């Protein structure tokens, strides 16, 4: 049973939901307390991982082949944007 859970896109969906909830929580924390990362910094931090999760989901669900390299390319672009943003801070 464990192998089927690890091979299903449903687990990726669950991780994506928790990742989005993390972003919302961090943004609300900043809005409420004035401390923490800006919404843009949170988005830059989480977006590469979300793109990698989407690439994994596409591969596990048997999506058309262009979706996996597209998601990986977007992950690279998002990662480079995150590095650039951190470098400037």
Jmol script that loads the backbone (N, CA, C; Angstrom):
load data "model"
ATOM      1  N   UNK A   1       0.821  -1.200   0.000  1.00  0.00           N
ATOM      2  CA  UNK A   1       0.000   0.000   0.000  1.00  0.00           C
ATOM      3  C   UNK A   1       0.863   1.261   0.000  1.00  0.00           C
ATOM      4  N   UNK A   2       2.009   1.245   0.668  1.00  0.00           N
ATOM      5  CA  UNK A   2       2.866   2.421   0.710  1.00  0.00           C
ATOM      6  C   UNK A   2       3.344   2.819  -0.672  1.00  0.00           C
ATOM      7  N   UNK A   3       3.701   1.853  -1.484  1.00  0.00           N
ATOM      8  CA  UNK A   3       4.208   2.171  -2.820  1.00  0.00           C
ATOM      9  C   UNK A   3       3.151   2.887  -3.643  1.00  0.00           C
ATOM     10  N   UNK A   4       1.899   2.481  -3.532  1.00  0.00           N
ATOM     11  CA  UNK A   4       0.861   3.132  -4.325  1.00  0.00           C
ATOM     12  C   UNK A   4       0.656   4.583  -3.889  1.00  0.00           C
ATOM     13  N   UNK A   5       0.793   4.867  -2.593  1.00  0.00           N
ATOM     14  CA  UNK A   5       0.672   6.240  -2.109  1.00  0.00           C
ATOM     15  C   UNK A   5       1.818   7.088  -2.648  1.00  0.00           C
ATOM     16  N   UNK A   6       3.020   6.537  -2.645  1.00  0.00           N
ATOM     17  CA  UNK A   6       4.179   7.279  -3.124  1.00  0.00           C
ATOM     18  C   UNK A   6       4.164   7.467  -4.632  1.00  0.00           C
ATOM     19  N   UNK A   7       3.458   6.626  -5.335  1.00  0.00           N
ATOM     20  CA  UNK A   7       3.402   6.714  -6.787  1.00  0.00           C
ATOM     21  C   UNK A   7       2.195   7.490  -7.294  1.00  0.00           C
ATOM     22  N   UNK A   8       1.362   7.988  -6.394  1.00  0.00           N
ATOM     23  CA  UNK A   8       0.145   8.677  -6.830  1.00  0.00           C
ATOM     24  C   UNK A   8       0.352  10.188  -6.793  1.00  0.00           C
ATOM     25  N   UNK A   9      -0.277  10.897  -7.703  1.00  0.00           N
ATOM     26  CA  UNK A   9      -0.182  12.355  -7.665  1.00  0.00           C
ATOM     27  C   UNK A   9      -0.948  12.975  -6.488  1.00  0.00           C
ATOM     28  N   UNK A  10      -1.774  12.191  -5.819  1.00  0.00           N
ATOM     29  CA  UNK A  10      -2.533  12.701  -4.678  1.00  0.00           C
ATOM     30  C   UNK A  10      -1.645  13.180  -3.546  1.00  0.00           C
ATOM     31  N   UNK A  11      -0.534  12.511  -3.313  1.00  0.00           N
ATOM     32  CA  UNK A  11       0.394  12.929  -2.269  1.00  0.00           C
ATOM     33  C   UNK A  11       1.016  14.281  -2.628  1.00  0.00           C
ATOM     34  N   UNK A  12       1.342  14.466  -3.890  1.00  0.00           N
ATOM     35  CA  UNK A  12       1.885  15.747  -4.351  1.00  0.00           C
ATOM     36  C   UNK A  12       0.845  16.850  -4.149  1.00  0.00           C
ATOM     37  N   UNK A  13      -0.417  16.543  -4.443  1.00  0.00           N
ATOM     38  CA  UNK A  13      -1.485  17.527  -4.233  1.00  0.00           C
ATOM     39  C   UNK A  13      -1.551  17.956  -2.768  1.00  0.00           C
ATOM     40  N   UNK A  14      -1.428  17.002  -1.859  1.00  0.00           N
ATOM     41  CA  UNK A  14      -1.464  17.294  -0.430  1.00  0.00           C
ATOM     42  C   UNK A  14      -0.287  18.193  -0.041  1.00  0.00           C
ATOM     43  N   UNK A  15       0.888  17.893  -0.545  1.00  0.00           N
ATOM     44  CA  UNK A  15       2.066  18.714  -0.255  1.00  0.00           C
ATOM     45  C   UNK A  15       1.884  20.116  -0.821  1.00  0.00           C
ATOM     46  N   UNK A  16       1.306  20.221  -2.012  1.00  0.00           N
ATOM     47  CA  UNK A  16       1.039  21.532  -2.605  1.00  0.00           C
ATOM     48  C   UNK A  16       0.078  22.349  -1.740  1.00  0.00           C
ATOM     49  N   UNK A  17      -0.946  21.703  -1.227  1.00  0.00           N
ATOM     50  CA  UNK A  17      -1.905  22.399  -0.362  1.00  0.00           C
ATOM     51  C   UNK A  17      -1.192  22.935   0.873  1.00  0.00           C
ATOM     52  N   UNK A  18      -0.369  22.111   1.510  1.00  0.00           N
ATOM     53  CA  UNK A  18       0.344  22.561   2.707  1.00  0.00           C
ATOM     54  C   UNK A  18       1.350  23.664   2.390  1.00  0.00           C
ATOM     55  N   UNK A  19       1.952  23.623   1.218  1.00  0.00           N
ATOM     56  CA  UNK A  19       2.886  24.669   0.818  1.00  0.00           C
ATOM     57  C   UNK A  19       2.163  25.999   0.630  1.00  0.00           C
ATOM     58  N   UNK A  20       1.014  25.960  -0.018  1.00  0.00           N
ATOM     59  CA  UNK A  20       0.220  27.184  -0.193  1.00  0.00           C
ATOM     60  C   UNK A  20      -0.249  27.706   1.165  1.00  0.00           C
ATOM     61  N   UNK A  21      -0.680  26.808   2.046  1.00  0.00           N
ATOM     62  CA  UNK A  21      -1.090  27.222   3.385  1.00  0.00           C
ATOM     63  C   UNK A  21       0.069  27.861   4.145  1.00  0.00           C
ATOM     64  N   UNK A  22       1.272  27.335   3.957  1.00  0.00           N
ATOM     65  CA  UNK A  22       2.451  27.938   4.576  1.00  0.00           C
ATOM     66  C   UNK A  22       2.646  29.365   4.076  1.00  0.00           C
ATOM     67  N   UNK A  23       2.514  29.560   2.781  1.00  0.00           N
ATOM     68  CA  UNK A  23       2.654  30.904   2.219  1.00  0.00           C
ATOM     69  C   UNK A  23       1.609  31.858   2.763  1.00  0.00           C
ATOM     70  N   UNK A  24       0.377  31.398   2.857  1.00  0.00           N
ATOM     71  CA  UNK A  24      -0.699  32.233   3.396  1.00  0.00           C
ATOM     72  C   UNK A  24      -0.419  32.567   4.860  1.00  0.00           C
ATOM     73  N   UNK A  25       0.008  31.577   5.639  1.00  0.00           N
ATOM     74  CA  UNK A  25       0.290  31.801   7.056  1.00  0.00           C
ATOM     75  C   UNK A  25       1.431  32.803   7.242  1.00  0.00           C
ATOM     76  N   UNK A  26       2.483  32.677   6.460  1.00  0.00           N
ATOM     77  CA  UNK A  26       3.607  33.606   6.583  1.00  0.00           C
ATOM     78  C   UNK A  26       3.198  35.024   6.186  1.00  0.00           C
ATOM     79  N   UNK A  27       2.374  35.144   5.164  1.00  0.00           N
ATOM     80  CA  UNK A  27       1.909  36.459   4.734  1.00  0.00           C
ATOM     81  C   UNK A  27       0.989  37.087   5.776  1.00  0.00           C
ATOM     82  N   UNK A  28       0.089  36.293   6.334  1.00  0.00           N
ATOM     83  CA  UNK A  28      -0.806  36.808   7.376  1.00  0.00           C
ATOM     84  C   UNK A  28      -0.025  37.195   8.632  1.00  0.00           C
ATOM     85  N   UNK A  29       0.986  36.417   8.961  1.00  0.00           N
ATOM     86  CA  UNK A  29       1.832  36.733  10.118  1.00  0.00           C
ATOM     87  C   UNK A  29       2.479  38.103   9.929  1.00  0.00           C
ATOM     88  N   UNK A  30       3.013  38.350   8.733  1.00  0.00           N
ATOM     89  CA  UNK A  30       3.648  39.634   8.439  1.00  0.00           C
ATOM     90  C   UNK A  30       2.631  40.771   8.539  1.00  0.00           C
ATOM     91  N   UNK A  31       1.449  40.547   7.997  1.00  0.00           N
ATOM     92  CA  UNK A  31       0.414  41.575   8.015  1.00  0.00           C
ATOM     93  C   UNK A  31      -0.033  41.877   9.442  1.00  0.00           C
ATOM     94  N   UNK A  32      -0.089  40.841  10.268  1.00  0.00           N
ATOM     95  CA  UNK A  32      -0.592  41.008  11.629  1.00  0.00           C
ATOM     96  C   UNK A  32       0.444  41.613  12.567  1.00  0.00           C
ATOM     97  N   UNK A  33       1.703  41.168  12.441  1.00  0.00           N
ATOM     98  CA  UNK A  33       2.732  41.588  13.393  1.00  0.00           C
ATOM     99  C   UNK A  33       3.688  42.637  12.837  1.00  0.00           C
ATOM    100  N   UNK A  34       3.776  42.746  11.527  1.00  0.00           N
ATOM    101  CA  UNK A  34       4.750  43.648  10.937  1.00  0.00           C
ATOM    102  C   UNK A  34       6.144  43.050  10.869  1.00  0.00           C
ATOM    103  N   UNK A  35       6.295  41.809  11.327  1.00  0.00           N
ATOM    104  CA  UNK A  35       7.592  41.133  11.308  1.00  0.00           C
ATOM    105  C   UNK A  35       7.535  39.972  10.333  1.00  0.00           C
ATOM    106  N   UNK A  36       8.695  39.563   9.870  1.00  0.00           N
ATOM    107  CA  UNK A  36       8.763  38.418   8.972  1.00  0.00           C
ATOM    108  C   UNK A  36       9.004  38.860   7.542  1.00  0.00           C
ATOM    109  N   UNK A  37       8.842  37.928   6.645  1.00  0.00           N
ATOM    110  CA  UNK A  37       9.127  38.163   5.233  1.00  0.00           C
ATOM    111  C   UNK A  37       7.968  38.876   4.547  1.00  0.00           C
ATOM    112  N   UNK A  38       8.315  39.667   3.549  1.00  0.00           N
ATOM    113  CA  UNK A  38       7.272  40.308   2.740  1.00  0.00           C
ATOM    114  C   UNK A  38       6.578  39.244   1.890  1.00  0.00           C
ATOM    115  N   UNK A  39       5.417  39.594   1.364  1.00  0.00           N
ATOM    116  CA  UNK A  39       4.677  38.651   0.514  1.00  0.00           C
ATOM    117  C   UNK A  39       5.503  38.280  -0.712  1.00  0.00           C
ATOM    118  N   UNK A  40       6.235  39.248  -1.264  1.00  0.00           N
ATOM    119  CA  UNK A  40       7.083  38.961  -2.434  1.00  0.00           C
ATOM    120  C   UNK A  40       8.204  37.996  -2.073  1.00  0.00           C
ATOM    121  N   UNK A  41       8.800  38.171  -0.902  1.00  0.00           N
ATOM    122  CA  UNK A  41       9.874  37.269  -0.471  1.00  0.00           C
ATOM    123  C   UNK A  41       9.339  35.859  -0.225  1.00  0.00           C
ATOM    124  N   UNK A  42       8.150  35.764   0.342  1.00  0.00           N
ATOM    125  CA  UNK A  42       7.531  34.448   0.566  1.00  0.00           C
ATOM    126  C   UNK A  42       7.263  33.770  -0.778  1.00  0.00           C
ATOM    127  N   UNK A  43       6.737  34.516  -1.724  1.00  0.00           N
ATOM    128  CA  UNK A  43       6.461  33.946  -3.049  1.00  0.00           C
ATOM    129  C   UNK A  43       7.749  33.491  -3.720  1.00  0.00           C
ATOM    130  N   UNK A  44       8.791  34.317  -3.668  1.00  0.00           N
ATOM    131  CA  UNK A  44      10.078  33.939  -4.265  1.00  0.00           C
ATOM    132  C   UNK A  44      10.651  32.690  -3.601  1.00  0.00           C
ATOM    133  N   UNK A  45      10.436  32.550  -2.302  1.00  0.00           N
ATOM    134  CA  UNK A  45      10.975  31.415  -1.566  1.00  0.00           C
ATOM    135  C   UNK A  45      10.229  30.114  -1.903  1.00  0.00           C
ATOM    136  N   UNK A  46       8.914  30.179  -2.035  1.00  0.00           N
ATOM    137  CA  UNK A  46       8.110  28.976  -2.212  1.00  0.00           C
ATOM    138  C   UNK A  46       7.923  28.556  -3.670  1.00  0.00           C
ATOM    139  N   UNK A  47       7.997  29.497  -4.589  1.00  0.00           N
ATOM    140  CA  UNK A  47       7.688  29.199  -5.985  1.00  0.00           C
ATOM    141  C   UNK A  47       8.580  28.128  -6.622  1.00  0.00           C
ATOM    142  N   UNK A  48       9.905  28.124  -6.395  1.00  0.00           N
ATOM    143  CA  UNK A  48      10.708  27.050  -7.002  1.00  0.00           C
ATOM    144  C   UNK A  48      10.259  25.652  -6.551  1.00  0.00           C
ATOM    145  N   UNK A  49       9.967  25.512  -5.276  1.00  0.00           N
ATOM    146  CA  UNK A  49       9.504  24.220  -4.767  1.00  0.00           C
ATOM    147  C   UNK A  49       8.162  23.824  -5.331  1.00  0.00           C
ATOM    148  N   UNK A  50       7.277  24.797  -5.477  1.00  0.00           N
ATOM    149  CA  UNK A  50       5.967  24.518  -6.069  1.00  0.00           C
ATOM    150  C   UNK A  50       6.127  24.040  -7.501  1.00  0.00           C
ATOM    151  N   UNK A  51       7.022  24.686  -8.249  1.00  0.00           N
ATOM    152  CA  UNK A  51       7.259  24.258  -9.636  1.00  0.00           C
ATOM    153  C   UNK A  51       7.829  22.838  -9.694  1.00  0.00           C
ATOM    154  N   UNK A  52       8.734  22.512  -8.777  1.00  0.00           N
ATOM    155  CA  UNK A  52       9.277  21.154  -8.738  1.00  0.00           C
ATOM    156  C   UNK A  52       8.190  20.140  -8.383  1.00  0.00           C
ATOM    157  N   UNK A  53       7.317  20.509  -7.461  1.00  0.00           N
ATOM    158  CA  UNK A  53       6.198  19.624  -7.125  1.00  0.00           C
ATOM    159  C   UNK A  53       5.275  19.425  -8.325  1.00  0.00           C
ATOM    160  N   UNK A  54       5.031  20.489  -9.073  1.00  0.00           N
ATOM    161  CA  UNK A  54       4.186  20.369 -10.264  1.00  0.00           C
ATOM    162  C   UNK A  54       4.845  19.486 -11.325  1.00  0.00           C
ATOM    163  N   UNK A  55       6.176  19.564 -11.450  1.00  0.00           N
ATOM    164  CA  UNK A  55       6.884  18.683 -12.379  1.00  0.00           C
ATOM    165  C   UNK A  55       6.740  17.227 -11.939  1.00  0.00           C
ATOM    166  N   UNK A  56       6.878  16.980 -10.639  1.00  0.00           N
ATOM    167  CA  UNK A  56       6.708  15.619 -10.118  1.00  0.00           C
ATOM    168  C   UNK A  56       5.296  15.118 -10.344  1.00  0.00           C
ATOM    169  N   UNK A  57       4.326  15.998 -10.097  1.00  0.00           N
ATOM    170  CA  UNK A  57       2.932  15.602 -10.297  1.00  0.00           C
ATOM    171  C   UNK A  57       2.656  15.276 -11.758  1.00  0.00           C
ATOM    172  N   UNK A  58       3.193  16.084 -12.659  1.00  0.00           N
ATOM    173  CA  UNK A  58       2.993  15.833 -14.086  1.00  0.00           C
ATOM    174  C   UNK A  58       3.606  14.495 -14.486  1.00  0.00           C
ATOM    175  N   UNK A  59       4.791  14.193 -13.971  1.00  0.00           N
ATOM    176  CA  UNK A  59       5.446  12.929 -14.297  1.00  0.00           C
ATOM    177  C   UNK A  59       4.666  11.738 -13.739  1.00  0.00           C
ATOM    178  N   UNK A  60       4.176  11.865 -12.502  1.00  0.00           N
ATOM    179  CA  UNK A  60       3.443  10.758 -11.881  1.00  0.00           C
ATOM    180  C   UNK A  60       2.070  10.535 -12.511  1.00  0.00           C
ATOM    181  N   UNK A  61       1.466  11.605 -13.009  1.00  0.00           N
ATOM    182  CA  UNK A  61       0.112  11.465 -13.546  1.00  0.00           C
ATOM    183  C   UNK A  61       0.103  11.136 -15.040  1.00  0.00           C
ATOM    184  N   UNK A  62       1.279  11.081 -15.646  1.00  0.00           N
ATOM    185  CA  UNK A  62       1.340  10.754 -17.062  1.00  0.00           C
ATOM    186  C   UNK A  62       0.921  11.898 -17.963  1.00  0.00           C
ATOM    187  N   UNK A  63       1.167  13.125 -17.520  1.00  0.00           N
ATOM    188  CA  UNK A  63       0.814  14.293 -18.334  1.00  0.00           C
ATOM    189  C   UNK A  63       1.654  14.309 -19.611  1.00  0.00           C
ATOM    190  N   UNK A  64       1.223  15.092 -20.569  1.00  0.00           N
ATOM    191  CA  UNK A  64       1.964  15.223 -21.824  1.00  0.00           C
ATOM    192  C   UNK A  64       3.397  15.652 -21.520  1.00  0.00           C
ATOM    193  N   UNK A  65       4.349  15.159 -22.291  1.00  0.00           N
ATOM    194  CA  UNK A  65       5.761  15.326 -21.976  1.00  0.00           C
ATOM    195  C   UNK A  65       6.210  16.783 -21.842  1.00  0.00           C
ATOM    196  N   UNK A  66       5.644  17.763 -22.542  1.00  0.00           N
ATOM    197  CA  UNK A  66       6.171  19.130 -22.377  1.00  0.00           C
ATOM    198  C   UNK A  66       5.963  19.723 -20.983  1.00  0.00           C
ATOM    199  N   UNK A  67       5.017  19.204 -20.222  1.00  0.00           N
ATOM    200  CA  UNK A  67       4.734  19.788 -18.921  1.00  0.00           C
ATOM    201  C   UNK A  67       5.881  19.608 -17.927  1.00  0.00           C
ATOM    202  N   UNK A  68       6.560  18.480 -17.955  1.00  0.00           N
ATOM    203  CA  UNK A  68       7.650  18.246 -17.006  1.00  0.00           C
ATOM    204  C   UNK A  68       8.816  19.199 -17.272  1.00  0.00           C
ATOM    205  N   UNK A  69       9.357  19.271 -18.487  1.00  0.00           N
ATOM    206  CA  UNK A  69      10.465  20.222 -18.693  1.00  0.00           C
ATOM    207  C   UNK A  69      10.032  21.679 -18.521  1.00  0.00           C
ATOM    208  N   UNK A  70       8.785  22.005 -18.840  1.00  0.00           N
ATOM    209  CA  UNK A  70       8.305  23.364 -18.635  1.00  0.00           C
ATOM    210  C   UNK A  70       8.307  23.718 -17.151  1.00  0.00           C
ATOM    211  N   UNK A  71       7.789  22.822 -16.325  1.00  0.00           N
ATOM    212  CA  UNK A  71       7.764  23.066 -14.883  1.00  0.00           C
ATOM    213  C   UNK A  71       9.180  23.147 -14.319  1.00  0.00           C
ATOM    214  N   UNK A  72      10.092  22.321 -14.827  1.00  0.00           N
ATOM    215  CA  UNK A  72      11.480  22.374 -14.369  1.00  0.00           C
ATOM    216  C   UNK A  72      12.145  23.684 -14.782  1.00  0.00           C
ATOM    217  N   UNK A  73      11.865  24.150 -15.986  1.00  0.00           N
ATOM    218  CA  UNK A  73      12.426  25.426 -16.441  1.00  0.00           C
ATOM    219  C   UNK A  73      11.880  26.578 -15.595  1.00  0.00           C
ATOM    220  N   UNK A  74      10.596  26.528 -15.284  1.00  0.00           N
ATOM    221  CA  UNK A  74      10.008  27.562 -14.428  1.00  0.00           C
ATOM    222  C   UNK A  74      10.604  27.520 -13.026  1.00  0.00           C
ATOM    223  N   UNK A  75      10.910  26.315 -12.525  1.00  0.00           N
ATOM    224  CA  UNK A  75      11.554  26.188 -11.218  1.00  0.00           C
ATOM    225  C   UNK A  75      12.926  26.852 -11.236  1.00  0.00           C
ATOM    226  N   UNK A  76      13.671  26.659 -12.321  1.00  0.00           N
ATOM    227  CA  UNK A  76      14.991  27.292 -12.436  1.00  0.00           C
ATOM    228  C   UNK A  76      14.860  28.813 -12.460  1.00  0.00           C
ATOM    229  N   UNK A  77      13.933  29.325 -13.244  1.00  0.00           N
ATOM    230  CA  UNK A  77      13.738  30.777 -13.323  1.00  0.00           C
ATOM    231  C   UNK A  77      13.336  31.340 -11.959  1.00  0.00           C
ATOM    232  N   UNK A  78      12.416  30.657 -11.282  1.00  0.00           N
ATOM    233  CA  UNK A  78      11.977  31.103  -9.961  1.00  0.00           C
ATOM    234  C   UNK A  78      13.122  31.041  -8.957  1.00  0.00           C
ATOM    235  N   UNK A  79      13.941  30.010  -9.043  1.00  0.00           N
ATOM    236  CA  UNK A  79      15.086  29.877  -8.141  1.00  0.00           C
ATOM    237  C   UNK A  79      16.070  31.026  -8.369  1.00  0.00           C
ATOM    238  N   UNK A  80      16.359  31.335  -9.628  1.00  0.00           N
ATOM    239  CA  UNK A  80      17.280  32.424  -9.935  1.00  0.00           C
ATOM    240  C   UNK A  80      16.726  33.768  -9.456  1.00  0.00           C
ATOM    241  N   UNK A  81      15.417  33.959  -9.574  1.00  0.00           N
ATOM    242  CA  UNK A  81      14.792  35.183  -9.062  1.00  0.00           C
ATOM    243  C   UNK A  81      14.916  35.250  -7.540  1.00  0.00           C
ATOM    244  N   UNK A  82      14.772  34.122  -6.870  1.00  0.00           N
ATOM    245  CA  UNK A  82      14.915  34.076  -5.423  1.00  0.00           C
ATOM    246  C   UNK A  82      16.350  34.410  -5.020  1.00  0.00           C
ATOM    247  N   UNK A  83      17.318  33.818  -5.699  1.00  0.00           N
ATOM    248  CA  UNK A  83      18.726  34.091  -5.393  1.00  0.00           C
ATOM    249  C   UNK A  83      19.034  35.575  -5.615  1.00  0.00           C
ATOM    250  N   UNK A  84      18.543  36.114  -6.715  1.00  0.00           N
ATOM    251  CA  UNK A  84      18.761  37.540  -7.003  1.00  0.00           C
ATOM    252  C   UNK A  84      18.148  38.422  -5.920  1.00  0.00           C
ATOM    253  N   UNK A  85      16.931  38.085  -5.488  1.00  0.00           N
ATOM    254  CA  UNK A  85      16.285  38.860  -4.435  1.00  0.00           C
ATOM    255  C   UNK A  85      17.028  38.778  -3.118  1.00  0.00           C
ATOM    256  N   UNK A  86      17.531  37.606  -2.792  1.00  0.00           N
ATOM    257  CA  UNK A  86      18.290  37.459  -1.540  1.00  0.00           C
ATOM    258  C   UNK A  86      19.628  38.181  -1.635  1.00  0.00           C
ATOM    259  N   UNK A  87      20.234  38.152  -2.805  1.00  0.00           N
ATOM    260  CA  UNK A  87      21.524  38.801  -2.996  1.00  0.00           C
ATOM    261  C   UNK A  87      21.410  40.317  -2.768  1.00  0.00           C
ATOM    262  N   UNK A  88      20.285  40.870  -3.228  1.00  0.00           N
ATOM    263  CA  UNK A  88      20.071  42.319  -3.087  1.00  0.00           C
ATOM    264  C   UNK A  88      19.710  42.730  -1.677  1.00  0.00           C
ATOM    265  N   UNK A  89      19.163  41.807  -0.895  1.00  0.00           N
ATOM    266  CA  UNK A  89      18.779  42.131   0.492  1.00  0.00           C
ATOM    267  C   UNK A  89      19.992  42.073   1.304  1.00  0.00           C
TER     268      UNK A  89
END
end "model"
wireframe off; spacefill off
backbone 0.3
color backbone group
